[in-house]
Amino acid sequence: FWLKVRRKRRETLPCALSMAMFVDRHASACRRLLLVGVLLTCCAASLTEIHDDERSLCLLQGKSQRHTEIGSASKSVDARAQIGCTGDLRTSLPSNDLSSEGQNFWPNKNGNSNCSGASSFQSNVDVSKGPSWSFKDETASIVSSHPCVDDDTNIYLIHRNGKLRKFSHGGQLLWTNTVNHEASQGNGQFAMSGPALMNGLIYLGTADGFVTSVNMSNGVTHWRVKAATSAGGDAWSVTAHAGMVLVSMRGDDWRTGLGIDYGGNDVVIALDGSGGEILWRWIVPNSRMVYNFLGSVVDKPPSVLLSTSEGRPYRVRLCDGATLW
């Protein structure tokens, strides 16, 4: 304990020893207990400062380099430059609620980067009259994820068969992207993830471990990257914020032979939103998994909050995937 304090905070040790000597020589029994409590509080504060300094090394001592293994290849990625995790550790992240076209009304599950579900908009529609329009996939494929709504009130919807569609607010079908439907080979449980909008692109993940980005304007596939071996069939969601995309998928050591697969994933993967480059992988500790993954982005430091299937919360730093707590 004292070695760590002396190494990181040399000025703390003389002060602490002086307090201890004062306690031994001059304090009564009751005052001794009180001063010892003050001493421990001061030491705890010093250790907190040490912990903060160690967490800041990624940002304050130059470039943060991560070596990410993709297949058999290994490459070094400057995470700060890729995701905008620069400057002081306590500087706020750029907002993802403003796309290049304007403000997306509902860019991801629960509507904002914190996934709070809050909305500043009100509706005066009389729902008792029924829907103004409806749509049914020709294969009767179901939808298990949320829609997204852009700044022009266009609606984006993904069916489990892999077909991604864009509708006008009046129900007109504007385009259909079938790249994942063609890859599904008839698998009706292929596109399970909830999509997310960012910087003119919509992102989604599929059961074969691919992450896809599609141009929101014309429906053309921007990139499609193999990020993992596979992904679970639960209703997990993509997180997209500040040029970065997070997905939950399954690593090479995913448990097998357990009978029925009820879904779940055991690794969180970060990708660069513009080119699809993998930045880092965060493996769920203690051989546990995440279920219905929903990442909530917070600041100071820029990081994502998530929970395991057992309800254990974690905070993971965005610049390098380090576990903060």
Backbone hydrogen bonds, N-H to C=O, Kabsch-Sander energy under -0.5 kcal/mol:
donor,donor_aa,acceptor,acceptor_aa,energy
5,V,1,F,-1.9
6,R,2,W,-3.0
7,R,3,L,-2.3
8,K,4,K,-2.1
9,R,5,V,-3.4
12,T,9,R,-1.8
13,L,9,R,-0.7
15,C,11,E,-0.9
16,A,12,T,-2.4
17,L,13,L,-2.7
18,S,14,P,-2.4
19,M,15,C,-2.0
20,A,16,A,-2.1
21,M,17,L,-2.4
22,F,18,S,-2.2
23,V,19,M,-2.0
24,D,20,A,-1.9
25,R,21,M,-2.0
26,H,22,F,-2.3
27,A,22,F,-0.6
27,A,23,V,-1.0
32,R,28,S,-2.5
33,L,29,A,-1.7
34,L,30,C,-1.8
35,L,31,R,-2.6
36,V,32,R,-2.2
37,G,33,L,-1.8
38,V,34,L,-1.8
39,L,35,L,-2.6
40,L,36,V,-2.5
41,T,37,G,-2.1
42,C,38,V,-2.3
43,C,39,L,-2.2
44,A,40,L,-2.4
45,A,41,T,-2.0
46,S,42,C,-1.9
47,L,43,C,-2.2
48,T,44,A,-2.0
49,E,45,A,-2.0
50,I,46,S,-2.0
51,H,47,L,-2.7
52,D,48,T,-2.3
53,D,49,E,-2.2
54,E,50,I,-2.4
55,R,51,H,-2.1
56,S,52,D,-1.4
57,L,53,D,-0.6
57,L,54,E,-0.9
58,C,55,R,-0.6
59,L,56,S,-1.2
60,L,56,S,-2.8
61,Q,57,L,-1.4
65,Q,63,K,-0.7
66,R,77,V,-1.6
68,T,66,R,-0.8
68,T,75,K,-1.9
69,E,67,H,-0.5
70,I,68,T,-0.6
70,I,73,A,-2.5
71,G,69,E,-0.6
73,A,70,I,-2.1
75,K,68,T,-1.5
77,V,66,R,-2.2
79,A,64,S,-1.6
79,A,77,V,-1.3
82,Q,78,D,-1.7
83,I,79,A,-2.2
84,G,80,R,-1.3
85,C,80,R,-0.7
86,T,84,G,-1.7
91,T,88,D,-1.9
99,S,97,D,-0.7
99,S,102,G,-2.9
104,N,97,D,-1.3
104,N,102,G,-0.6
105,F,150,D,-0.6
106,W,149,V,-2.6
111,G,108,N,-2.3
115,C,112,N,-1.5
117,G,110,N,-2.0
127,V,125,V,-1.1
129,K,126,D,-1.6
130,G,127,V,-1.7
140,A,137,D,-2.1
148,C,156,Y,-1.8
149,V,106,W,-2.1
150,D,154,N,-1.9
153,T,150,D,-1.6
155,I,167,F,-2.9
156,Y,148,C,-2.6
157,L,165,R,-2.4
159,H,163,K,-2.3
160,R,142,I,-2.6
162,G,159,H,-2.1
164,L,162,G,-0.5
164,L,177,N,-2.4
165,R,157,L,-2.8
166,K,175,W,-2.2
167,F,155,I,-3.2
168,S,172,Q,-2.3
171,G,168,S,-1.9
174,L,166,K,-3.2
174,L,172,Q,-0.6
175,W,166,K,-1.1
177,N,164,L,-3.3
178,T,176,T,-0.6
180,N,162,G,-0.5
181,H,162,G,-0.7
182,E,178,T,-2.6
183,A,179,V,-1.1
184,S,180,N,-1.2
185,Q,181,H,-0.5
185,Q,182,E,-0.6
186,G,181,H,-0.6
187,N,184,S,-1.3
188,G,186,G,-0.8
190,F,160,R,-1.8
190,F,187,N,-0.7
191,A,160,R,-2.4
192,M,190,F,-1.0
193,S,205,G,-1.0
194,G,236,W,-2.1
196,A,203,Y,-1.4
197,L,107,P,-2.9
198,M,201,L,-2.6
201,L,198,M,-1.6
202,I,214,V,-2.4
203,Y,196,A,-2.7
204,L,212,T,-2.0
206,T,210,F,-2.0
207,A,190,F,-2.5
209,G,206,T,-1.8
211,V,225,V,-2.6
212,T,204,L,-2.9
213,S,223,W,-2.8
214,V,202,I,-2.4
215,N,220,V,-3.1
216,M,200,G,-2.3
219,G,215,N,-2.1
222,H,213,S,-2.8
223,W,213,S,-1.3
225,V,211,V,-2.7
227,A,209,G,-2.6
227,A,225,V,-0.9
228,A,209,G,-1.5
229,T,250,R,-1.0
230,S,250,R,-0.8
231,A,207,A,-1.6
236,W,234,D,-1.7
237,S,293,F,-2.5
238,V,194,G,-2.7
239,T,246,L,-2.4
241,H,244,M,-2.6
244,M,241,H,-1.6
245,V,271,L,-2.7
246,L,239,T,-3.4
247,V,269,I,-2.2
249,M,267,V,-2.7
250,R,230,S,-2.7
254,W,251,G,-1.6
262,Y,260,I,-0.8
265,N,290,V,-2.3
266,D,249,M,-1.2
267,V,249,M,-1.8
268,V,282,W,-3.0
269,I,247,V,-3.0
270,A,280,W,-2.6
271,L,245,V,-2.9
272,D,277,E,-2.9
273,G,243,G,-2.5
276,G,272,D,-2.5
279,L,270,A,-3.1
280,W,270,A,-1.0
282,W,268,V,-3.2
283,I,281,R,-0.5
284,V,266,D,-2.2
287,S,284,V,-0.6
288,R,285,P,-1.5
290,V,265,N,-3.0
296,S,305,L,-2.4
297,V,113,S,-2.8
297,V,295,G,-0.6
298,V,303,S,-2.7
303,S,298,V,-2.4
304,V,316,V,-2.6
305,L,296,S,-3.2
306,L,314,Y,-2.0
308,T,312,R,-2.1
309,S,289,M,-2.9
311,G,308,T,-2.0
314,Y,306,L,-2.5
316,V,304,V,-2.5
317,R,322,A,-3.2
318,L,302,P,-2.2
321,G,317,R,-2.0
324,L,315,R,-3.0
324,L,322,A,-0.6
325,W,315,R,-1.1
